[in-house]
Amino acid sequence: MRRFPVSVLLLLQAVASVSAVEQQVLEKDTDDITTTSLSPAAETEIVQGTQQWAPYQNGWELVHEAMAEFRKIKTPPHRKTKKQNGLFGALFQYVAKALPSLRASAPPQEQHVVPVISGPLLEGVKLLQQSADQNNTDAIYLLAQFNFFGNYSHPRNFKTAFDHYYRLASYGNSSAQHMVGLMYATGLGDAVERDQAKALLYHTFAADAGNTRSEMTVAARHLSGIGVPKSCETASKYYKRVADKAMVWFRSGPPGGMALSPEAYRLSDEVGGVYGEGASVVSSGINALKASPNSDAYAAIDDVIEYLDLMSQKGDFKASFNLGRLYYEGQRGLDRNVDLARRYFAAVTTMYWRQKDGRTVDQPKPQLEKYASKAAGYIGRMWLRGEGVRQDFKAARGWFERGVKHGDAQSQWGLGIMNLHGLGIPKNVSRATELFKASADQDFSLSHVALGALHLDQGTPDDLKIANSYFEAAARWANIEAQYYLAEMIHHGVGRDKTCGMAMAYYKNVAEKAEPLVSSWTEANQAYEDGDYELAFLDYLMAAEQGYEKAQNNVAFMLDPTQSRLPLPAWVKRLPPRPALLQNPALALIYWTRSAIQSNIDSLVKMGDYYLSGIGTEVALDKAAQCYTGASEYFQSAQALYNLGWMHENGVGLTQDFHLAKRYYDQALETNEEAYLPVTLSLLKLRARSAWNTFTHGRINSIRDEPSPKKDWSLSEWIANFLQEDNIYYEDDYFYDDGTIAGSDGEALGDEYDDVDGVVESLVILGLVGAILFLMYYRARRQQAHRQAEENAARQAQQQQGGVAAVAPQQQPLPQGPGGLFAQPGGPGFAQWAGGVVGH
């Protein structure tokens, strides 16, 4: 009997708790309280984690009141991206900076003044603090976000942010555990000491709880061996988790998957690389942008859009189609705008099909049919996916059928998808397969994926081989779904050999392509363009911890105190001092190293610079030489080769050797032609030092000529070298202009006969020499016979005059002597023989 009242009380308490939870969730849905609205880096899984371990929390009313206060704050709009200035624009900026401002200013303050918050922000923070005092997890998390990211211009306080995150992480919240791991990994704001072991511990806790960003972070650390031994299996396991989530998210979109617009890029690429245009690997040598001055390769996207729009207004259907593609696909600096894209595509189709009856116009322009069919494919795709319009399978089918009549690959794929899944039409797999094959023959990646999936479902060895070939063809176009299929086949050993490294690489690519799901690239880029470099740095830092090489390069580039630009006096630049958050060379070296591990050559050279100059670390000349040597392999970095030459010239970290220094300088010039001026000046100085060293009999190895090996050639080797030199002479561009005519395949006509022509010419020359020798021999024989006849005639005349009746003695042949057929020099007949040869 005593247990009955207790049971009733417990039941009433449970009912009250459930009612409170339902009321809380309804109000949250109504007011749209999400951490994402406050910070781009916040994740929305906080509410789910809260409901799991705390069904009812005190102070949630205060959180709603705080959110109401924050809505009163007007956030500044994003500033438009500035166009890249040309040469005269840059000169004008420098001149404007050099002119005196004629305004008085106080000396700069050494200490950073913390801004004072007021108004709705102050009231909202007070309410959140009151709620946090009641252990409300939403309030604790929001306060941590405010102090970390500086939302609504709240002053950043990393120590306070860490305290809030650490408090929330102890409750088991995965988002807070991720942030604690981030702060232990980076030591931001000196809130905590950098500790990679604790960072890995908290990230592992968060990853096991399902936090996507921590899963990527743990995978990246096991891949590169950051604070843990390298393990391909562990990295592959965590990357597979993220890739599985990415594919679920991608396939949750309309037919064809979610639209992906890559946002990841390197900040240094905007200025030609970390060493500037022409000095970095990304902008020199084989990577140099070799375009004519009149090319649009150097044009800003705004200028391209303006030019294409002008040509479109003049009736250029190619410009209209290209504008439609740009707006439909989108890119960095140009947001997707499907409404404008459809308008430009419609402008192309109306030039070819009449709007009233859909019939083809009379005498269309050349190539209009091709572009109109492609535009029809895009319009049909919009109706199929419901992009900018209400999803309508009937309208999509009409546009696709127009494109299919003219062989458009996208229209064939779209109509195939409708037949495969029965979208608005009866399901017909055989018809879908035919359309997919016709589209795949035109190398359309989405059709490759569809065909690969159909063959993969069959499961036979032959079908698996065919599926693998289709997926590899689509992966060439960086198709995320094809890369996921390949990763799954390799991971499970289905139709492919099980290879951990290759499977992990595909999983990593799939995970990193799902940027809206797993990273903060969009917010980071927007903050950087708006001039909020500290917020951009924090967002890039989070992506860098997840293993994005481009984000690692961006973090190091923003922290780099030795950016290679034109050094100007302080009175000319008058730039504001860098924030304390961006003054961390030790952290810059860490991310240069991680970027270099992922095969970034410029980052590897930067590592050498830091070790050489002792930036962010102690001077380590041996490590600097190793970095430069690794970057100079296969002649990739002219900067690394030049640095090695400088080290050999001055004996810094390497043996002082003028001859080796010259060799490295020459290789630097051979790798990058734009290094002509610095290499030439360095060689002049080096030769002067080498000459003085030789004159004074110094112990340094001076510059000397390379020894040329001498060899006694046989007849066959002599002929071969003769023919080779002959070919080199006739192929010299200095004597012959390269004005060859190319065939339809792009190859020069007659190139395959060059070697044959050289051999024939040599044989003709040898034949002429042989003919001359034969004629000389024949001439000598004729002269010898003529002389013998004259001598016989003279003898007969003497016998007749002397009345000698005796018979003349038998004639003996003239002795030829030891010289053979030709008279010997100094002999009795040599003068007559030579005179006969020359005279005749």
C-alpha positions in Angstrom: 0.0 0.0 0.0 2.9 2.3 0.7 4.2 1.9 -2.8 1.0 3.0 -4.5 1.3 6.8 -3.6 4.9 6.7 -4.6 4.0 5.2 -8.0 1.3 7.8 -8.6 3.7 10.6 -7.8 6.3 9.2 -10.2 3.7 8.8 -12.9 2.5 12.4 -12.5 6.1 13.6 -12.6 6.8 11.7 -15.8 3.6 13.2 -17.4 4.7 16.7 -16.4 8.1 16.2 -17.8 6.8 14.9 -21.1 4.4 17.9 -21.4 7.3 20.3 -20.7 9.5 18.7 -23.3 6.7 18.9 -25.9 6.1 22.5 -25.1 9.8 23.2 -25.3 10.2 21.6 -28.7 7.1 23.3 -30.1 8.4 26.7 -29.0 11.8 25.9 -30.5 10.2 25.0 -33.8 8.1 28.2 -33.8 11.0 30.5 -32.9 13.5 28.7 -35.1 16.1 28.5 -32.4 19.1 26.9 -34.0 22.7 27.4 -33.3 23.3 27.7 -37.1 21.6 31.1 -37.2 24.1 32.4 -34.7 27.3 31.0 -36.0 28.2 29.4 -39.3 30.4 26.9 -37.6 27.8 25.7 -35.1 26.1 22.3 -35.7 22.4 21.7 -35.1 22.9 18.3 -33.3 23.1 20.1 -30.0 19.4 19.9 -29.5 19.3 16.2 -30.3 22.2 15.5 -27.9 20.4 17.6 -25.2 17.2 15.5 -25.5 19.1 12.3 -25.1 20.6 13.0 -21.7 18.4 15.7 -20.3 14.7 15.4 -21.1 13.9 18.6 -19.2 16.1 21.7 -18.6 15.5 24.7 -16.5 15.9 28.1 -17.9 14.7 27.5 -21.4 12.3 30.4 -21.1 15.3 32.7 -20.7 16.9 31.3 -23.8 13.8 32.2 -25.8 13.9 35.7 -24.4 17.5 36.1 -25.3 16.8 35.0 -28.8 14.2 37.6 -29.1 16.7 40.2 -28.0 19.2 39.0 -30.6 16.7 39.4 -33.4 16.6 43.1 -32.7 20.3 43.4 -33.7 20.7 44.3 -37.4 23.5 42.4 -39.0 25.5 44.2 -41.7 24.9 43.0 -45.2 27.8 41.2 -47.0 29.9 43.5 -49.0 30.3 42.7 -52.7 33.5 41.1 -53.8 35.9 43.7 -55.3 37.2 43.2 -58.8 40.9 42.5 -59.3 42.7 45.7 -60.0 45.0 45.9 -63.0 48.5 47.4 -63.1 47.4 51.0 -63.2 44.8 50.4 -60.4 47.5 48.9 -58.2 49.9 51.8 -58.9 47.1 54.3 -58.1 46.5 52.6 -54.8 50.1 52.8 -53.9 50.3 56.5 -54.8 47.2 57.2 -52.8 48.7 55.5 -49.8 52.0 57.4 -50.2 50.2 60.8 -50.1 49.9 62.3 -46.6 46.5 62.0 -45.0 46.8 65.4 -43.3 45.0 64.2 -40.2 46.3 64.0 -36.7 46.2 60.6 -35.0 47.2 59.4 -31.6 50.0 56.9 -31.2 48.8 53.3 -31.5 47.9 51.7 -28.4 49.9 48.7 -27.4 47.1 46.8 -25.7 44.0 45.7 -27.5 40.9 47.5 -26.1 38.0 45.1 -25.5 34.8 46.5 -26.9 32.0 47.1 -24.6 28.7 45.5 -25.4 25.4 47.2 -24.9 21.8 47.3 -26.0 20.0 44.1 -27.1 23.3 42.2 -27.2 24.0 42.9 -23.5 20.5 42.0 -22.5 20.6 38.8 -24.4 23.9 37.7 -23.0 22.6 38.4 -19.5 19.6 36.2 -20.1 21.8 33.4 -21.4 24.1 33.7 -18.4 21.1 33.4 -16.1 19.9 30.3 -18.0 23.4 28.8 -18.0 23.5 29.2 -14.2 20.6 26.8 -14.2 22.7 24.3 -16.2 20.7 24.9 -19.4 22.9 23.3 -22.1 21.6 25.5 -25.0 22.6 28.6 -23.1 26.0 27.2 -22.2 26.6 26.3 -25.9 25.4 29.7 -27.2 27.7 31.5 -24.7 30.6 29.5 -25.8 29.8 30.2 -29.5 29.6 33.9 -28.7 32.9 34.0 -27.0 34.6 31.9 -29.7 33.2 33.3 -33.0 32.3 36.8 -31.8 28.6 36.6 -33.0 26.8 39.9 -33.2 30.1 41.7 -32.6 30.5 40.0 -29.2 34.1 40.3 -28.0 36.1 37.1 -28.4 37.4 35.5 -25.2 38.8 32.1 -25.9 39.4 31.3 -22.3 35.8 31.9 -21.5 34.7 29.9 -24.6 36.9 27.0 -23.5 35.4 27.0 -20.0 31.9 26.8 -21.5 32.8 24.1 -24.0 34.7 22.1 -21.4 31.7 22.3 -19.0 29.3 21.1 -21.8 31.7 18.4 -23.0 31.7 16.9 -19.5 28.0 16.3 -20.0 28.7 14.2 -23.1 27.8 16.7 -25.8 29.6 15.8 -29.0 29.7 19.4 -30.5 31.3 20.7 -27.3 33.8 17.8 -27.3 34.7 18.7 -30.9 35.4 22.3 -30.0 37.5 21.3 -26.9 39.5 19.0 -29.1 40.0 21.9 -31.6 41.3 24.2 -28.9 43.6 21.6 -27.5 45.0 20.9 -31.0 45.7 24.6 -31.8 46.0 26.4 -28.5 44.0 29.3 -29.7 44.3 32.5 -27.8 46.6 30.7 -25.2 43.4 29.5 -23.6 45.0 26.1 -23.1 48.4 24.7 -23.9 48.6 22.8 -27.1 48.2 19.1 -26.4 47.7 16.7 -29.4 47.0 13.7 -27.2 44.1 15.4 -25.4 42.9 16.8 -28.8 42.8 13.3 -30.2 41.0 12.0 -27.1 38.2 14.5 -27.3 37.8 14.2 -31.0 37.6 10.4 -30.6 34.8 10.9 -28.0 32.9 13.2 -30.3 33.5 10.9 -33.4 32.2 7.9 -31.5 29.1 9.9 -30.6 28.5 10.6 -34.3 30.0 14.1 -34.8 30.8 14.4 -38.4 33.6 16.9 -38.2 35.3 15.0 -35.5 35.1 11.8 -37.6 36.9 13.6 -40.4 39.4 15.0 -37.9 40.2 11.6 -36.5 40.5 10.2 -40.0 42.9 12.9 -41.0 45.1 12.4 -38.0 45.4 8.7 -38.5 46.1 9.3 -42.2 49.0 11.8 -41.6 50.1 10.4 -38.2 49.3 13.5 -36.2 49.7 12.6 -32.5 49.1 9.0 -33.4 50.8 6.3 -35.5 49.7 6.2 -39.1 46.9 3.7 -39.7 45.2 3.3 -43.1 42.6 1.0 -41.7 41.5 3.5 -39.0 41.5 6.4 -41.4 39.5 4.5 -43.9 37.0 3.5 -41.2 36.3 7.1 -40.1 36.3 8.4 -43.7 33.8 5.7 -44.7 31.5 6.9 -41.9 31.5 10.5 -43.3 31.2 9.3 -46.9 28.2 7.2 -46.0 26.5 10.3 -44.4 27.6 12.4 -47.4 25.9 10.0 -49.9 22.7 9.8 -47.8 22.6 13.6 -47.9 23.5 13.8 -51.6 20.8 11.2 -52.6 18.2 12.9 -50.4 17.9 15.7 -53.0 16.0 15.7 -56.2 16.7 13.3 -59.1 20.4 13.5 -59.8 21.4 14.4 -56.3 22.1 17.6 -54.4 23.7 20.4 -56.4 27.3 20.9 -55.4 29.2 24.1 -56.0 32.8 23.8 -54.8 33.9 26.5 -52.5 37.3 25.2 -51.4 40.2 27.2 -52.8 43.6 28.6 -51.7 43.9 32.2 -50.8 47.5 32.2 -52.1 46.4 31.3 -55.6 44.8 34.7 -55.9 48.3 36.2 -55.9 50.0 33.5 -57.9 51.0 31.3 -54.9 52.7 31.8 -51.6 55.8 33.3 -53.3 53.9 35.4 -55.8 53.2 35.1 -59.5 56.0 33.4 -61.4 58.0 32.3 -58.3 55.6 29.7 -56.9 55.2 26.2 -58.3 51.5 26.8 -59.0 52.3 29.7 -61.3 55.6 28.8 -62.9 57.2 26.2 -65.1 54.6 23.8 -66.5 51.9 25.3 -64.3 52.4 28.9 -65.6 49.3 30.5 -67.1 50.5 31.0 -70.7 47.7 33.0 -72.2 47.8 36.0 -74.5 47.2 39.4 -73.2 43.9 39.5 -75.1 42.7 36.2 -73.5 40.0 36.1 -70.9 42.1 33.9 -68.6 43.0 37.0 -66.5 39.5 38.5 -66.5 37.3 38.7 -63.4 34.1 36.8 -63.3 32.1 40.1 -63.2 33.8 41.3 -66.4 33.1 37.9 -68.1 29.4 38.1 -67.1 29.1 41.7 -68.3 30.7 40.8 -71.7 28.6 37.7 -72.3 25.4 39.6 -71.3 26.2 42.3 -73.9 26.7 39.7 -76.6 23.6 37.9 -75.6 21.5 41.1 -76.0 22.9 41.3 -79.5 21.5 37.9 -80.3 24.6 35.7 -79.8 23.1 32.4 -78.8 26.5 31.0 -77.7 26.9 33.8 -75.2 23.3 33.2 -73.9 24.0 29.5 -73.5 27.3 30.1 -71.7 25.6 32.6 -69.3 22.9 30.0 -68.6 25.5 27.4 -67.7 27.4 29.8 -65.5 24.4 30.8 -63.5 23.1 27.2 -63.3 26.3 25.5 -62.1 27.6 28.5 -60.1 31.1 28.9 -58.9 33.1 30.8 -56.3 32.3 34.4 -56.6 29.1 33.7 -58.5 26.1 32.2 -56.7 23.7 29.8 -58.4 20.7 31.6 -59.9 18.5 29.1 -61.6 15.9 31.8 -62.5 18.5 33.7 -64.6 19.8 30.4 -66.0 16.4 29.4 -67.2 15.9 32.8 -68.8 19.1 32.6 -70.8 18.4 29.0 -71.8 14.9 30.0 -73.0 16.4 32.7 -75.1 18.4 30.1 -77.0 15.5 27.7 -77.4 13.1 30.4 -78.8 15.6 31.1 -81.5 15.2 27.5 -82.8 11.7 26.5 -81.8 8.6 28.6 -82.2 6.8 29.3 -78.9 3.3 28.8 -80.5 3.6 25.3 -82.0 7.1 24.2 -81.0 8.1 23.8 -84.7 11.6 24.6 -85.9 12.1 28.0 -87.4 12.9 28.4 -91.0 16.6 28.6 -91.9 18.2 28.6 -88.4 21.6 29.9 -87.8 24.6 27.5 -88.1 25.2 25.4 -84.9 22.0 26.8 -83.4 20.5 23.3 -83.4 23.3 22.0 -81.2 23.1 24.7 -78.6 19.3 24.7 -78.6 19.2 21.0 -77.8 21.6 21.5 -75.0 19.6 24.4 -73.6 16.5 22.1 -73.8 18.3 19.5 -71.7 19.0 22.1 -69.0 15.4 23.4 -68.9 14.1 19.8 -68.7 16.5 19.1 -65.9 15.1 22.1 -64.0 11.6 20.9 -64.4 12.6 17.4 -63.4 14.4 18.5 -60.2 12.1 21.4 -59.4 14.8 24.0 -59.5 13.4 27.5 -59.7 10.0 26.1 -60.8 7.4 23.7 -59.5 8.5 20.1 -60.2 6.6 19.0 -63.3 7.5 15.6 -64.9 5.3 16.3 -68.0 7.1 19.5 -68.8 10.4 17.9 -68.2 9.6 15.0 -70.6 8.6 17.5 -73.3 11.9 19.3 -73.1 13.9 16.1 -72.9 12.2 14.7 -76.0 13.2 17.8 -77.9 16.8 17.4 -76.9 16.8 13.6 -77.6 15.7 14.2 -81.2 18.9 16.1 -81.7 21.1 13.7 -79.7 21.7 15.8 -76.6 23.4 13.7 -73.9 21.8 15.4 -70.9 18.3 15.0 -72.4 19.0 11.3 -72.9 20.1 11.0 -69.3 17.0 12.9 -68.0 14.6 10.8 -70.0 16.4 7.7 -69.0 16.0 8.6 -65.3 12.3 9.1 -65.8 12.0 5.7 -67.5 14.1 4.0 -64.9 12.2 5.3 -61.8 8.8 5.7 -63.5 8.6 9.5 -63.0 5.5 10.6 -64.8 5.7 7.7 -67.2 5.5 3.9 -66.9 8.7 2.3 -65.7 10.8 0.9 -68.6 14.3 -0.3 -67.6 15.2 -1.4 -71.1 14.4 2.0 -72.6 16.3 3.7 -69.8 19.3 1.5 -70.5 19.2 2.4 -74.2 19.1 6.1 -73.4 21.9 5.8 -70.8 24.1 4.1 -73.3 23.5 6.7 -76.0 24.4 9.4 -73.5 27.4 7.6 -72.1 28.8 7.3 -75.6 29.1 11.1 -75.5 31.0 10.8 -72.2 28.2 12.1 -70.0 29.2 11.3 -66.4 25.7 10.9 -64.9 24.9 8.3 -67.5 28.1 6.5 -66.7 27.0 6.3 -63.1 23.5 5.1 -63.9 24.8 2.3 -66.2 27.4 1.3 -63.6 24.8 1.0 -60.9 22.6 -1.1 -63.2 25.5 -3.5 -64.0 26.5 -3.5 -60.3 23.1 -4.8 -59.3 23.5 -7.8 -61.6 26.5 -9.0 -59.6 28.1 -11.3 -62.2 31.8 -11.0 -62.8 31.4 -9.6 -66.3 28.8 -7.0 -65.0 31.2 -6.0 -62.2 34.0 -5.3 -64.7 31.6 -3.3 -66.8 30.4 -1.4 -63.8 33.9 -0.6 -62.7 34.8 0.8 -66.1 31.7 3.0 -66.1 32.5 4.3 -62.6 36.1 5.0 -63.5 34.9 6.9 -66.6 32.6 9.1 -64.4 35.3 9.5 -61.7 37.4 11.3 -64.3 34.9 14.1 -64.1 35.1 14.1 -60.3 31.6 12.6 -59.9 31.0 12.2 -56.2 28.6 9.2 -56.6 31.1 7.4 -58.9 33.9 7.8 -56.4 31.7 6.5 -53.7 30.9 3.4 -55.7 34.5 2.8 -56.5 35.4 3.2 -52.8 32.8 0.6 -51.8 33.9 -1.9 -54.5 37.6 -1.6 -53.4 36.8 -1.6 -49.7 34.6 -4.8 -49.9 36.7 -6.4 -52.7 33.7 -6.6 -55.1 35.0 -6.6 -58.7 38.3 -5.0 -57.5 41.2 -6.0 -55.3 41.0 -4.8 -51.7 43.4 -1.9 -51.4 43.1 0.1 -48.2 45.0 3.2 -49.6 42.9 3.5 -52.7 39.6 3.0 -50.9 40.6 5.5 -48.3 41.5 8.1 -50.9 38.1 7.7 -52.6 36.3 7.9 -49.3 38.3 11.1 -48.4 37.3 12.7 -51.8 33.7 11.9 -51.2 33.7 13.3 -47.7 35.5 16.5 -48.7 33.1 17.1 -51.6 30.1 17.3 -49.3 31.2 20.8 -48.2 27.7 22.1 -47.1 27.3 19.1 -44.8 30.7 18.7 -43.2 32.6 22.0 -43.4 32.4 25.8 -43.2 34.0 26.8 -46.4 31.2 29.1 -47.6 31.2 31.1 -44.4 35.0 31.3 -44.3 35.2 32.6 -47.8 32.4 35.1 -47.2 34.1 36.4 -44.0 37.4 36.8 -45.8 35.7 38.8 -48.6 34.0 40.9 -46.0 37.3 41.7 -44.4 36.6 39.8 -41.1 39.9 38.0 -41.2 39.7 36.7 -37.7 36.4 34.9 -38.3 37.7 33.6 -41.7 40.8 32.3 -39.9 38.7 30.4 -37.4 36.5 28.8 -40.0 39.6 27.9 -42.2 41.2 26.5 -39.0 38.3 24.2 -38.4 38.4 22.9 -42.0 42.1 22.5 -41.7 41.8 20.2 -38.7 39.4 18.1 -40.8 42.2 17.4 -43.3 41.4 19.9 -46.1 44.8 20.7 -47.6 43.6 23.9 -49.1 42.3 25.1 -45.7 45.7 24.1 -44.1 47.4 26.2 -46.7 45.0 29.1 -46.1 45.7 29.0 -42.3 49.4 29.0 -42.8 49.2 31.7 -45.4 47.2 34.0 -43.1 49.7 33.4 -40.3 52.8 33.8 -42.4 54.8 36.7 -41.2 57.1 36.6 -44.3 54.7 36.8 -47.2 56.8 37.4 -50.4 55.5 40.7 -51.6 57.2 44.0 -52.6 58.7 45.4 -49.3 57.4 48.9 -48.9 58.2 51.4 -46.1 55.8 51.6 -43.2 55.0 55.2 -44.1 53.8 54.1 -47.5 51.7 51.1 -46.5 50.2 52.5 -43.2 48.5 49.2 -42.7 46.8 48.5 -39.4 48.6 46.1 -37.1 47.8 42.5 -37.4 45.5 41.1 -34.8 47.1 39.0 -32.1 45.1 36.0 -33.3 47.0 36.1 -36.6 50.4 36.4 -35.0 51.4 32.8 -34.4 54.3 31.6 -36.5 54.6 28.3 -34.7 51.1 27.4 -35.7 51.9 28.5 -39.2 54.8 26.1 -39.4 52.5 23.3 -38.2 50.0 23.9 -41.0 52.8 24.4 -43.6 54.0 21.0 -42.6 50.5 19.4 -42.9 50.0 21.0 -46.2 53.3 19.7 -47.4 52.5 16.2 -46.3 49.6 16.3 -48.8 52.0 17.0 -51.6 52.0 20.8 -51.7 55.5 21.8 -53.0 55.3 25.5 -52.1 54.4 24.6 -48.5 57.4 22.3 -48.4 59.6 25.2 -49.5 58.0 27.4 -46.9 58.9 24.8 -44.3 62.5 25.1 -45.4 62.4 28.9 -45.0 61.0 28.7 -41.5 63.8 26.2 -40.4 66.4 28.3 -42.2 65.4 31.5 -40.5 64.2 30.1 -37.2 60.6 31.3 -37.6 58.3 29.7 -35.2 61.0 27.2 -34.3 64.7 27.0 -33.6 67.1 27.2 -36.5 67.6 23.8 -38.1 69.7 24.0 -41.2 69.7 20.3 -41.9 65.9 20.3 -41.9 65.9 23.3 -44.2 68.2 21.5 -46.6 66.0 18.4 -46.5 62.9 20.4 -47.3 64.6 22.2 -50.3 66.0 18.9 -51.6 62.6 17.3 -51.4 60.9 20.2 -53.2 63.6 20.3 -55.9 63.1 16.6 -57.0 62.1 16.3 -60.6 62.8 20.0 -61.0 59.4 21.0 -59.5 60.4 24.2 -57.6 62.9 26.7 -59.0 62.8 28.5 -55.6 64.0 25.4 -53.8 66.8 24.9 -56.4 67.8 28.5 -56.0 67.9 28.2 -52.2 70.1 25.1 -52.4 72.5 27.0 -54.6 72.6 29.9 -52.1 73.3 27.5 -49.3 76.2 25.9 -51.2 77.5 29.3 -52.2 77.6 30.6 -48.6 78.2 27.3 -46.8 75.0 27.6 -44.8 73.9 24.1 -43.7 75.7 22.6 -46.7 79.3 22.3 -47.8 80.5 25.5 -49.4 81.0 24.5 -53.0 80.9 27.1 -55.8 80.7 24.5 -58.5 77.6 22.8 -57.0 76.1 26.3 -56.3 76.4 27.1 -60.0 74.8 23.8 -60.9 71.8 24.5 -58.7 71.4 28.0 -60.1 71.5 26.7 -63.6 68.8 24.1 -62.8 66.7 26.8 -61.2 66.8 28.8 -64.5 66.1 25.7 -66.5 63.0 24.9 -64.4 61.6 28.5 -64.5 62.6 30.9 -67.2 61.2 33.8 -65.2 64.1 33.3 -62.7 66.5 34.8 -65.3 67.3 38.0 -63.5 68.0 36.7 -59.9 69.9 33.7 -61.3 72.0 35.9 -63.6 72.9 38.3 -60.8 73.7 35.4 -58.5 75.9 33.8 -61.1 77.8 37.0 -61.7 78.5 37.3 -58.0 79.3 33.6 -57.8 81.8 33.7 -60.7 83.6 36.7 -59.1 83.9 34.9 -55.8 85.0 31.7 -57.6 87.7 33.6 -59.6 89.0 35.2 -56.4 89.1 31.8 -54.7 91.1 30.4 -57.6 93.4 33.3 -57.7 94.1 33.1 -53.9 94.3 29.3 -54.0 91.4 29.0 -51.6 90.1 25.7 -50.3 86.6 26.1 -51.7 85.8 24.1 -54.8 85.7 26.6 -57.6 83.7 26.6 -60.8 85.2 24.4 -63.5 84.3 23.1 -66.8 82.6 19.8 -66.9 85.0 17.1 -68.3 84.1 15.9 -71.7 84.7 12.1 -72.0 86.8 11.0 -75.0 86.3 7.7 -76.8 87.7 6.0 -79.8 84.8 5.3 -82.1 84.4 2.4 -84.4 83.2 2.8 -87.9 79.6 1.9 -87.1 79.6 4.3 -84.1 81.1 7.0 -86.3 78.4 6.6 -88.9 75.7 6.6 -86.3 77.0 9.8 -84.7 77.4 11.3 -88.1 73.7 10.6 -88.9 72.7 11.9 -85.5 74.5 15.2 -85.9 73.0 15.5 -89.3 69.5 15.2 -87.9 70.3 17.7 -85.2 71.5 20.2 -87.7 68.4 19.9 -89.9 66.1 20.0 -86.9 67.6 23.2 -85.5 64.8 25.8 -85.0 67.4 28.6 -85.5 67.8 27.8 -89.2 64.4 26.5 -90.0 61.1 28.1 -89.0 58.5 25.7 -87.5 55.9 26.3 -90.1 54.7 22.8 -90.6 51.2 22.0 -91.6 49.2 19.9 -89.2 46.8 17.2 -90.2 43.3 16.5 -88.9 44.7 14.6 -85.9 46.7 17.7 -84.9 50.1 16.0 -85.7 52.5 17.7 -88.2 52.4 16.1 -91.6 55.5 14.3 -92.7 57.1 14.0 -89.3 57.2 10.2 -89.5 59.5 10.5 -92.5 62.2 12.7 -91.0 64.5 9.8 -89.9 64.0 8.1 -93.3 64.9 11.2 -95.2 68.2 11.6 -93.2 69.3 8.0 -94.0 68.4 8.4 -97.7 70.4 11.6 -98.0 73.4 9.9 -96.4 73.1 6.9 -98.8 72.9 9.3 -101.8 76.1 11.1 -100.6 77.9 7.7 -100.3 76.7 6.7 -103.7 78.0 9.9 -105.3 81.4 9.4 -103.7 81.5 5.8 -105.1 80.5 7.1 -108.5 83.3 9.7 -108.5 85.9 7.0 -107.5 84.7 4.7 -110.3 84.9 7.5 -112.9 88.4 8.3 -111.7 89.4 4.7 -112.1 87.8 4.4 -115.5 89.6 7.6 -116.7 93.0 6.3 -115.5 92.5 3.1 -117.4 91.5 5.0 -120.6 94.6 7.2 -120.3 96.9 4.2 -119.8 95.4 2.4 -122.9 95.9 5.6 -124.9 99.5 6.0 -124.0 100.2 2.3 -124.9 98.6 2.8 -128.3 100.8 5.9 -129.0 103.9 4.1 -128.0 103.1 1.2 -130.4 102.5 3.5 -133.2 105.8 5.3 -132.6 107.7 2.0 -132.7 106.1 1.0 -136.0 107.0 4.3 -137.6 110.7 3.9 -136.6 110.8 0.4 -138.0 109.5 1.6 -141.3 112.0 4.5 -141.5 115.0 2.3 -140.7 114.1 -0.3 -143.3 114.4 -2.9 -140.7 112.6 -6.0 -142.0 112.9 -8.0 -139.0 109.8 -8.7 -137.1 109.4 -6.5 -134.0 109.9 -8.3 -130.8 106.8 -9.4 -128.9 105.3 -6.4 -127.1 105.5 -6.7 -123.3 102.8 -5.0 -121.0 103.9 -1.9 -119.1 104.8 -2.6 -115.6 102.3 -1.0 -113.2 104.8 -0.8 -110.4 104.0 -1.2 -106.8 101.5 1.7 -107.0 98.8 -0.4 -108.6 96.4 1.4 -111.0 97.4 4.9 -109.9 100.9 6.5 -110.3 102.9 6.9 -107.1 104.0 10.4 -106.1 107.6 11.0 -107.1 107.4 8.3 -109.8 108.3 8.9 -113.5 104.7 8.9 -114.6 103.1 10.8 -111.7 103.4 14.2 -113.3 101.8 13.1 -116.5 99.0 11.2 -114.6 98.2 14.1 -112.4 98.3 16.5 -115.3 95.9 14.3 -117.2 93.5 14.1 -114.3 93.4 17.8 -113.6 93.7 19.0 -117.1 90.9 16.9 -118.5 
